[in-house]
Amino acid sequence: MASRLTYPYNEVYDKFTDYVMLTFYEYRPPFASEGGNADRSTVAYYNNSGSKEYEAVKGLPNILLYMPEDITTGYGVQWADKSFTNTATQLLRTAGPILKTGDFGTAATSLGETLKSTAGRLPSAVASLVAAGINNLPGGVGGSVDLNDVLGGATGIVLNPNYELLFGGFGLREFNLNFKMAPRRKEEAEEIKKITQLIRYAMLPKYGKPKDLDLGADATVSDQDNLPDDLPDEITLKKGDKVNDNYISVPYLCRVKFMKGGVDHPYLPKYKMCVVNSMDIGYTPDGVFNTYDDGSPVATTMSISFSETKLVFGDEIKWDNTKSAQY
């Protein structure tokens, strides 16, 4: 099998050429043991950005494609507004120094004194009891009220919400790549077919098991098994192959790299190891089904959705004037 599949077909990717490269790697279970090494760095474990700790899938070529027209990358974090009463605010201010110093010996005493000194002076202490009593009346005859309902209805005041915006987390990046491929000759039509086949093969689970996992007796592929007939011989199940149909293996991972010649593109985003979430293939991109004499479509569209498997932290962003590609 060729070491790469390309569109445009057999393109020369020299040092001036911009292109996208897809490489497939064996899935690595994130919590699998490594020879009993329980001291593995958590930072390296969760945030490894490269492919050094992954094993490329043997027999699968790289896919090299032209630069799409919609190259984008996105970052997102979640901030949420939280409401704190004055009592809660004072309790948090009391807890702050304790959390920083780790002096938990006096924590209960300090927090208790703060709660006692603030709650007793507030009408909200009584209003809270009133609201609870109303809500607990048999049959719900008292209706449903909260603390502010009691305060507002009885005294004309409500608690100051004291809103603060607090950091709530962040998630994994997702992105899409879209291509339109129109073969100019038979060899290029075959190359396009192989590219779409290979991505489908890599993104879907397989029968069987990882090579280093013993799951018991295997079944043997027979003539009666319904095997796919549209994959290259090097990666297709054949009669006599061993499979274990009690389990399926997790799909391969994909490394998406924007390249300039033989190196990472210095101005485009750099992605960590990804999974292929979905792929849509269109055989009538211009609204009409049309083929050449051999049956190959005159044009094929391919839209691929990816998700990174690791988070990107601010420490990894190259914000200075280095020449390295940034996440």
Phi, psi and omega per residue, in radians:
M1 nan 2.538 3.133
A2 -1.141 2.680 -3.116
S3 -1.362 -0.167 3.133
R4 -2.721 2.676 2.984
L5 -2.056 2.383 -3.017
T6 -2.342 2.586 2.885
Y7 -2.469 2.187 -0.035
P8 -1.002 2.637 -3.015
Y9 -1.106 2.277 3.047
N10 0.996 0.611 3.115
E11 -1.150 2.507 3.080
V12 -1.557 1.975 -3.092
Y13 -1.745 1.475 -3.121
D14 -1.564 -2.946 -3.009
K15 -1.202 -0.221 -3.135
F16 -1.768 -0.058 -3.024
T17 -1.552 2.298 3.021
D18 -1.694 2.362 -3.120
Y19 -2.830 2.946 3.078
V20 -1.860 2.369 3.107
M21 -2.116 2.246 3.073
L22 -1.934 2.201 3.107
T23 -2.213 2.394 -3.069
F24 -1.830 2.425 -3.079
Y25 -2.237 2.675 3.060
E26 -1.119 2.442 3.075
Y27 -1.161 2.395 3.124
R28 -2.022 1.924 -3.133
P29 -0.981 2.197 -3.016
P30 -1.147 -0.375 -3.083
F31 -2.019 0.257 3.090
A32 -1.245 2.497 -3.138
S33 -1.265 2.708 3.125
E34 -2.136 1.342 3.105
G35 1.134 0.514 3.119
G36 1.373 0.177 -3.130
N37 -1.414 1.598 -3.102
A38 -1.450 -0.099 -3.069
D39 -1.735 0.282 -3.130
R40 -1.046 2.433 -3.103
S41 -1.041 2.196 3.120
T42 -1.133 -0.662 -3.141
V43 -1.079 -0.838 3.135
A44 -1.154 -0.602 -3.079
Y45 -1.127 -0.809 -3.054
Y46 -1.558 -0.350 -2.945
N47 -2.169 0.324 3.104
N48 -1.045 2.187 -3.022
S49 -1.728 -0.312 -3.040
G50 -1.823 -2.887 -3.088
S51 -1.928 0.125 -3.067
K52 -1.111 -0.557 -3.112
E53 -1.574 0.061 -3.136
Y54 -1.998 2.690 -3.136
E55 -1.875 2.154 3.117
A56 -1.112 2.516 3.133
V57 -1.245 2.122 -3.113
K58 -1.215 2.396 3.082
G59 1.567 -0.129 3.125
L60 -1.768 2.198 3.138
P61 -1.326 2.799 2.952
N62 -1.260 2.689 3.051
I63 -1.966 2.180 3.137
L64 -2.025 2.133 -3.083
L65 -2.242 2.755 3.101
Y66 -1.147 2.814 3.107
M67 -1.194 2.150 3.111
P68 -1.251 2.939 -3.080
E69 -1.517 -0.096 -3.025
D70 -2.167 0.914 3.131
I71 -1.360 1.975 3.111
T72 -2.438 2.760 2.987
T73 -2.463 2.646 -3.069
G74 -2.372 2.686 3.105
Y75 -2.318 2.501 -3.133
G76 -2.598 2.423 3.024
V77 -2.281 2.783 -3.125
Q78 -1.933 2.211 3.003
W79 -2.097 2.431 -3.110
A80 -2.322 2.462 3.100
D81 -1.428 2.338 3.137
K82 -2.127 2.505 -3.133
S83 -1.832 2.275 3.125
F84 -2.191 2.215 3.012
T85 -1.263 2.946 3.100
N86 -1.061 -0.645 3.104
T87 -1.095 -0.832 3.136
A88 -1.103 -0.663 3.130
T89 -1.080 -0.772 3.133
Q90 -1.179 -0.649 3.094
L91 -1.118 -0.719 3.128
L92 -1.157 -0.669 3.100
R93 -1.147 -0.579 3.076
T94 -1.222 -0.677 -3.092
A95 -1.300 -0.464 -3.072
G96 -0.941 -0.984 3.141
P97 -1.072 -0.593 3.136
I98 -1.153 -0.722 3.133
L99 -1.153 -0.602 -3.124
K100 -1.278 -0.677 -3.066
T101 -1.578 -0.378 -3.101
G102 1.355 0.241 3.138
D103 -1.487 1.458 -3.075
F104 -1.523 -0.058 -3.127
G105 -1.116 -0.631 -3.125
T106 -1.811 0.134 -3.056
A107 -1.081 -0.874 -3.081
A108 -1.085 -0.716 -3.140
T109 -1.129 -0.810 -3.111
S110 -1.112 -0.792 -3.134
L111 -1.164 -0.680 3.126
G112 -1.109 -0.736 3.130
E113 -1.145 -0.696 3.118
T114 -1.108 -0.796 3.141
L115 -1.068 -0.732 -3.112
K116 -1.156 -0.702 -3.065
S117 -1.310 -0.413 -3.109
T118 -1.704 -0.777 -3.037
A119 -1.147 -0.642 -3.088
G120 -1.194 -0.394 -3.100
R121 -1.601 -0.017 -3.011
L122 -1.894 2.393 3.026
P123 -1.100 -0.306 -3.139
S124 -1.151 -0.430 3.113
A125 -1.123 -0.771 3.106
V126 -1.247 -0.747 -3.113
A127 -1.057 -0.614 3.121
S128 -1.126 -0.726 3.104
L129 -1.143 -0.707 3.117
V130 -1.090 -0.798 3.139
A131 -1.062 -0.735 3.128
A132 -1.123 -0.709 3.136
G133 -1.130 -0.719 3.128
I134 -1.120 -0.773 -3.091
N135 -1.195 -0.405 -3.098
N136 -1.641 0.059 3.102
L137 -1.104 2.426 -3.094
P138 -1.004 2.436 3.088
G139 1.281 0.106 3.138
G140 1.173 0.438 -3.091
V141 -1.179 -0.361 3.140
G142 -1.462 -0.135 -3.096
G143 1.404 -2.805 -3.133
S144 -2.239 2.024 3.137
V145 -2.302 2.785 3.045
D146 -2.117 -3.066 -3.055
L147 -1.016 -0.799 -3.111
N148 -1.202 -0.515 3.068
D149 -1.064 -0.767 -3.130
V150 -1.185 -0.829 -3.136
L151 -1.070 -0.796 -3.106
G152 -1.173 -0.731 -3.095
G153 -1.288 -0.509 -3.060
A154 -1.730 -0.530 -3.023
T155 -2.199 -0.224 -3.128
G156 1.388 0.301 3.083
I157 -2.281 2.774 3.008
V158 -2.334 2.899 -3.125
L159 -1.202 2.445 3.019
N160 -1.177 2.104 -3.055
P161 -1.217 -0.408 3.117
N162 0.805 1.073 -3.097
Y163 -1.227 2.417 3.007
E164 -2.324 2.520 3.094
L165 -1.646 2.099 -3.067
L166 -2.091 2.570 3.131
F167 -1.207 2.318 -3.077
G168 -2.048 0.022 3.110
G169 2.166 -3.121 3.091
F170 -2.690 2.905 -3.010
G171 -2.219 -3.071 -3.122
L172 -1.378 2.567 3.136
R173 -1.373 2.545 3.014
E174 -2.221 2.589 3.116
F175 -2.720 2.852 -3.120
N176 -2.192 2.581 3.002
L177 -2.203 2.331 -3.091
N178 -2.186 2.366 -3.100
F179 -2.364 2.578 2.971
K180 -2.149 2.148 -3.029
M181 -2.128 2.087 -3.136
A182 -2.076 1.913 -3.072
P183 -1.211 2.427 3.117
R184 -1.729 -0.230 3.085
R185 -2.749 3.013 -3.036
K186 -1.037 -0.733 -3.112
E187 -1.084 -0.630 -3.140
E188 -1.263 -0.616 3.064
A189 -1.091 -0.723 3.097
E190 -1.135 -0.659 3.137
E191 -1.140 -0.725 3.102
I192 -1.077 -0.754 3.126
K193 -1.064 -0.754 -3.134
K194 -1.148 -0.662 -3.141
I195 -1.074 -0.848 3.140
T196 -1.160 -0.620 3.100
Q197 -1.128 -0.779 -3.076
L198 -1.122 -0.744 3.138
I199 -1.138 -0.715 3.085
R200 -1.076 -0.762 3.138
Y201 -1.076 -0.737 -3.056
A202 -1.303 -0.577 -3.020
M203 -1.455 -0.263 -3.076
L204 -1.752 2.638 3.110
P205 -1.179 2.798 -3.101
K206 -2.093 2.703 2.967
Y207 -1.138 2.630 2.984
G208 1.851 -2.578 -2.948
K209 -2.630 2.793 2.982
P210 -1.040 2.636 -3.021
K211 -1.131 -0.410 -3.084
D212 -1.813 0.306 -3.100
L213 -2.085 2.160 -3.122
D214 -1.630 1.949 -3.121
L215 -2.031 0.307 3.106
G216 1.713 -2.844 -3.025
A217 -1.158 2.540 3.110
D218 -1.736 2.747 2.992
A219 -1.672 2.740 -3.125
T220 -1.862 2.313 3.110
V221 -1.158 2.296 -3.111
S222 -2.069 3.065 3.119
D223 -1.113 -0.450 -3.067
Q224 -1.406 -0.274 -3.117
D225 -1.219 2.443 -3.116
N226 -1.476 1.628 -3.071
L227 -1.715 2.594 3.069
P228 -1.157 2.494 -3.111
D229 -1.999 0.223 -3.056
D230 -2.032 0.418 3.107
L231 -2.007 2.660 3.085
P232 -1.006 2.589 -3.092
D233 -0.989 -0.548 -3.065
E234 -1.177 -0.362 -3.066
I235 -2.195 0.225 -3.134
T236 -1.745 2.434 3.031
L237 -1.066 2.465 -3.121
K238 -2.250 2.835 3.104
K239 -0.984 2.301 -3.138
G240 1.695 -0.258 3.091
D241 -1.166 2.635 3.131
K242 -1.651 2.298 3.046
V243 -2.375 2.778 3.047
N244 -2.135 1.792 -3.036
D245 -1.458 0.126 3.004
N246 -1.364 -0.342 -3.076
Y247 -2.377 2.835 2.973
I248 -2.262 2.577 -3.133
S249 -1.525 2.525 3.115
V250 -1.109 2.465 -3.134
P251 -1.038 2.893 3.130
Y252 -1.260 2.763 3.001
L253 -1.597 2.836 -3.106
C254 -2.311 2.309 3.026
R255 -1.745 2.059 3.139
V256 -1.781 2.113 -3.097
K257 -2.276 2.240 2.963
F258 -1.504 2.159 -2.985
M259 -2.040 2.689 2.932
K260 -2.276 1.775 -2.999
G261 1.181 -2.209 -3.111
G262 -1.731 0.187 -3.104
V263 -2.248 2.884 3.072
D264 -1.052 2.466 3.114
H265 -1.135 2.254 -3.027
P266 -1.264 -0.237 -3.048
Y267 -2.067 -0.107 -3.088
L268 -1.819 2.790 -3.064
P269 -1.086 2.628 3.090
K270 -1.984 2.206 -3.065
Y271 -1.863 2.581 2.997
K272 -1.369 -3.079 -3.135
M273 -1.042 2.416 -3.031
C274 -2.138 2.915 2.912
V275 -2.039 2.673 3.056
V276 -1.601 1.940 3.141
N277 -1.308 -0.743 -3.096
S278 -2.821 2.792 3.047
M279 -2.521 2.226 3.079
D280 -1.931 2.256 3.139
I281 -2.028 2.224 3.128
G282 -1.992 2.282 -3.118
Y283 -1.844 -0.008 3.075
T284 -2.307 1.079 -3.048
P285 -1.123 -0.397 -3.136
D286 -1.792 0.256 3.079
G287 1.474 0.037 -3.123
V288 -2.391 2.328 3.078
F289 -1.387 2.127 -3.089
N290 -2.571 2.357 -3.099
T291 -2.329 2.869 2.988
Y292 -1.426 3.116 -3.074
D293 -1.055 -0.541 -3.108
D294 -1.486 0.027 3.116
G295 1.667 -0.126 -3.137
S296 -1.281 2.398 -3.135
P297 -1.101 2.582 3.118
V298 -1.255 -0.333 3.069
A299 -2.763 2.553 3.130
T300 -2.346 2.312 3.040
T301 -1.830 2.602 -3.122
M302 -2.445 2.081 3.115
S303 -2.051 2.108 -3.055
I304 -2.076 2.304 3.101
S305 -1.880 2.250 -3.106
F306 -2.086 2.698 2.951
S307 -2.328 2.377 3.044
E308 -1.250 2.602 -3.138
T309 -1.655 -0.150 3.140
K310 -2.285 2.647 3.111
L311 -1.322 2.686 3.046
V312 -1.858 2.177 -3.138
F313 -1.837 2.742 -3.128
G314 -1.031 -0.505 3.130
D315 -1.095 -0.363 -3.077
E316 -1.617 -0.103 -3.129
I317 -1.418 2.213 3.103
K318 -1.469 1.555 -3.075
W319 -1.565 -0.168 3.117
D320 -1.531 -2.957 -3.042
N321 -1.628 0.653 3.089
T322 -1.327 2.934 -3.133
K323 -1.635 -0.007 -3.119
S324 -1.257 2.548 3.042
A325 -1.186 2.535 -3.097
Q326 -1.922 2.775 3.096
Y327 -1.305 nan nan
